[in-house]
C-alpha cells in the first residue's frame, strides 16, 4: 500500500493525465447512447412519461420474451428502418438489447436522426429478467 502512495506522489503528472482520461471516457460513454436507466427507472418512465421501448435484439430472441409493448427492430437493420419509428421522436425512447452491448450504438444512431430523449436499459433484457419483471412471448 505504501508503494501506491509513493508512486502517486512521485508521478503527479501521470496520475493527473490518467484521471483526466478516465473522466473523459466516462463522460463519453454516458453521452454516447443516452443516459443509462435501471429496470425500475424504465418502469417509472413507461408509467409516468409514456416512454417508448425499442428492442434491438434479433427477432428470435425478441419472440422468446420481450418487455411489454416493446417494438422490435434488430440492430443490424435499425438504420434502414428508422422511418417506422419516426413518429416516436417526441417521446422518451429507451433502447434495450440482450445485455447492453448494442444499446449504446443504437442510441447514438437514434440521436443522430433527431431523437432527443434517448436512454439505454442497463444490463439489457437479461437484467430485466434477473429482476423477475414481466416478459411477453410472441
Secondary structure, DSSP 8 states (H G I E B T S, - for coil): -HHHHHHHHH-HHHHHHHHHHHHHHHHHHHHHS-EEE-HHHHHHHHHHH--EEEE-S-HHHHHH-B-TT-EE--GGGTGGGGGGGGGGTTS-EEEE-SSSTTHHHHHHHHHHTT--SEEEETTHHHHHHHTT---B--
